[in-house]
């Protein structure tokens, strides 16, 4: 196998993590909205936790993007 092709395949596989992060953020806010509609009085306390969870999921997506870029341009 050509090393350049392997590099592109590895970068593409690493980029899947960005899509998984987007799905994770959608699940976080979807579940938050579901819980907020069931119990509106508790939604204010959970709003900050939803943003912390979204920030952590986005951080993993950015890390996957970084790995894909490093595979493309450094190796």
N, C-alpha and C positions, 0 to 999 in steps of 0.2 A: 504494500500500500504506500502510496506517495505521502511523505511527511506533511506536505501542505494540505492534502485532503484530510489527513487525520487531525490536523490543527483546526480546520473548519468544523469537522464533526464534533470535536471536543468543545469548541466554543458554542456551537449550537445546543449541545446537551447542557452546558452550563447556563445558557440563556433560558432554559425551561424554568429555572428558579424564579425568574422575573414574573412569568405568568402565574406561577404558584403563589407568589406574594400578592399579586392582584386578586386572586381568588380568596386568599386568606383575609385580606382587608374587606372584601365584600361580605364574607361570612361574619366577620366581627361586627360590622355595622348593621348587617341584616338581623343578627341575633340581638344586638342592642335595641334596634327599633321594635323588634318583636316583644322584648321584655319591657320596653318603655310604654308600649301600648297596653300591656297587661297591667302594669303597676306604674302609673304616671308619677306618683309621689317619690318613688325610688330612682327615677331616671336621672335626676340631678346628681346624685351621688355616684352613679355609674358612668356618667359622661366622660369624666377624666380617665377612668380606667379603659374605656373604649379607645380613647386617643392614644394611650400608652401602648395598648395592644396593636393598634394600627401602625404606630411608629416602629415597634419592634418587627412587625411583619415587613414593613417597607425597608427597614434596615437590612433584613435578610435578602430582599430583592435587589437592593443596591450592591450587596456583597456578591450576589450571583452575577450581576452585570460587570462588576470589577473583575471577577475571575474570567468571564468571557473575553473581556477586553485584554487582559493580561495574556490569555492563551493566543489571541490573534496577533498582538503586536510585540510581545516580548519573546515568546518561544519560537 
